[in-house]
Amino acid sequence: MIEDFYCEEVLSGKTIVKKVLETDNVLAYYHTNPFYPVHIVAIPKNIFPPCYH
C-alpha cells in the first residue's frame, strides 16, 4: 500500500505527470484521473518528511 501517492509516485518520478508549473517549493500538474475537464493538482515539495527528491 502506498503511504503517500504524491511523495512516493509523483515527486519521486515513478508516475509521469504533465507538469503545469514546477518551482523549488511547488509542483503543479494535470491530475492523472481528472474529475473535471481541467483538474490541476498543486503540491508542496518540502513540507512532507517522507517525500523523495
matplotlib code that plots the C-alpha trace (Angstrom):
import matplotlib.pyplot as plt

x = [0.0, 1.3, 1.8, 1.5, 0.9, 2.2, 5.5, 6.1, 4.8, 4.7, 7.7, 9.9, 9.2, 7.7, 4.5, 4.9, 2.7, 2.1, 3.5, 1.8, 4.4, 7.4, 9.5, 11.8, 8.8, 5.8, 4.8, 1.5, 0.4, -2.7, -4.5, -3.9, -7.6, -9.5, -13.0, -13.3, -12.1, -9.3, -8.2, -4.8, -3.1, -0.6, 1.5, 4.3, 7.7, 9.3, 6.6, 6.3, 9.2, 8.7, 8.9, 11.7, 13.5]
y = [0.0, 3.5, 5.6, 8.9, 8.9, 12.4, 11.7, 8.1, 8.3, 11.9, 13.6, 10.6, 10.4, 6.9, 8.2, 10.5, 13.6, 16.5, 19.5, 22.8, 24.6, 23.5, 25.6, 24.6, 24.6, 23.6, 21.1, 21.7, 19.1, 17.9, 15.2, 11.7, 10.7, 14.1, 14.6, 17.9, 18.7, 20.7, 19.3, 20.6, 19.4, 21.6, 20.1, 21.4, 19.7, 20.4, 20.0, 16.2, 14.5, 11.1, 12.8, 11.7, 14.2]
z = [0.0, -0.9, 2.2, 0.2, -3.6, -4.1, -2.4, -3.4, -7.0, -8.3, -6.6, -6.9, -10.7, -10.7, -12.1, -15.1, -15.0, -17.3, -15.4, -15.3, -13.1, -11.1, -8.7, -5.9, -3.5, -5.6, -8.3, -10.2, -12.7, -14.5, -12.4, -13.7, -13.4, -13.6, -12.4, -14.3, -17.9, -16.3, -13.0, -11.7, -8.5, -6.7, -4.0, -1.8, -2.3, 1.1, 3.8, 4.0, 5.6, 3.8, 0.3, -2.1, -4.2]

ax = plt.figure().add_subplot(projection="3d")
ax.plot(x, y, z, "-o")
ax.set_aspect("equal")
plt.show()
